[in-house]
Amino acid sequence: MHPVELLTVVAAAVGVGWLLHQLAWPLYAWLPAALLAAVGMMTLWVVVWFVARKISYPYLARKRRRELRESGVDITEL
């Protein structure tokens, strides 16, 4: 797990837990909600990563092919 991803997940869990604790939710209610917030943040991180890769892939592939052609590599063999 990337350190930034871990930090955002922990921050989301702590933030939700702290907020619900301040609203006087009992431990058995806010603790699972905080863990669910962590899972939701991990899911959001993966979805954003996937969308960013989907959007940027064609540009990066064209750039890499151009670099390979310029360096003299025969890209038809790849």
C-alpha positions as CSV (number, residue, x, y, z in Angstrom):
1,M,0.0,0.0,0.0
2,H,1.4,3.4,-1.0
3,P,2.1,5.7,2.0
4,V,-0.2,8.4,0.7
5,E,-3.0,5.9,0.2
6,L,-2.5,4.6,3.7
7,L,-2.5,8.2,5.1
8,T,-5.7,9.1,3.4
9,V,-7.4,5.9,4.5
10,V,-6.3,6.3,8.1
11,A,-7.3,10.0,8.1
12,A,-10.8,9.1,6.7
13,A,-11.3,6.4,9.4
14,V,-10.1,8.7,12.2
15,G,-12.1,11.6,11.0
16,V,-15.4,9.6,10.7
17,G,-14.7,8.0,14.1
18,W,-14.0,11.3,15.8
19,L,-17.0,13.0,14.3
20,L,-19.4,10.2,15.3
21,H,-17.8,10.0,18.8
22,Q,-18.4,13.8,19.1
23,L,-22.0,13.2,18.1
24,A,-22.3,10.9,21.1
25,W,-22.6,7.7,19.1
26,P,-21.7,4.6,21.2
27,L,-18.5,2.7,20.5
28,Y,-20.3,-0.3,19.0
29,A,-21.8,2.1,16.4
30,W,-19.0,4.5,15.4
31,L,-16.2,1.9,15.3
32,P,-17.7,-0.1,12.5
33,A,-18.7,3.1,10.7
34,A,-15.1,4.3,10.9
35,L,-13.9,1.0,9.5
36,L,-16.4,1.1,6.7
37,A,-15.2,4.7,5.9
38,A,-11.7,3.3,5.6
39,V,-12.9,0.6,3.2
40,G,-14.8,3.2,1.2
41,M,-11.8,5.4,1.0
42,M,-9.7,2.5,-0.3
43,T,-12.3,1.8,-2.9
44,L,-12.4,5.4,-4.0
45,W,-8.6,5.4,-4.2
46,V,-8.7,2.4,-6.5
47,V,-11.5,3.8,-8.7
48,V,-9.6,7.2,-9.1
49,W,-6.4,5.3,-9.9
50,F,-8.2,3.2,-12.5
51,V,-9.9,6.2,-14.2
52,A,-6.6,8.1,-14.3
53,R,-4.8,5.1,-15.9
54,K,-7.6,4.7,-18.5
55,I,-7.5,8.3,-19.4
56,S,-3.7,8.6,-19.6
57,Y,-2.9,5.3,-21.3
58,P,-3.4,6.2,-25.0
59,Y,-1.1,9.3,-24.6
60,L,1.6,7.4,-22.8
61,A,1.5,4.5,-25.3
62,R,1.8,6.9,-28.2
63,K,4.7,8.7,-26.5
64,R,6.5,5.4,-25.7
65,R,6.0,4.1,-29.3
66,R,7.5,7.4,-30.7
67,E,10.5,7.1,-28.3
68,L,11.1,3.5,-29.4
69,R,10.9,4.5,-33.1
70,E,13.3,7.3,-32.6
71,S,15.8,5.1,-30.8
72,G,15.8,2.6,-33.7
73,V,13.8,-0.2,-32.2
74,D,11.6,-2.2,-34.6
75,I,8.2,-1.9,-32.9
76,T,6.6,-4.4,-35.3
77,E,8.3,-7.2,-33.3
78,L,6.9,-6.1,-30.0
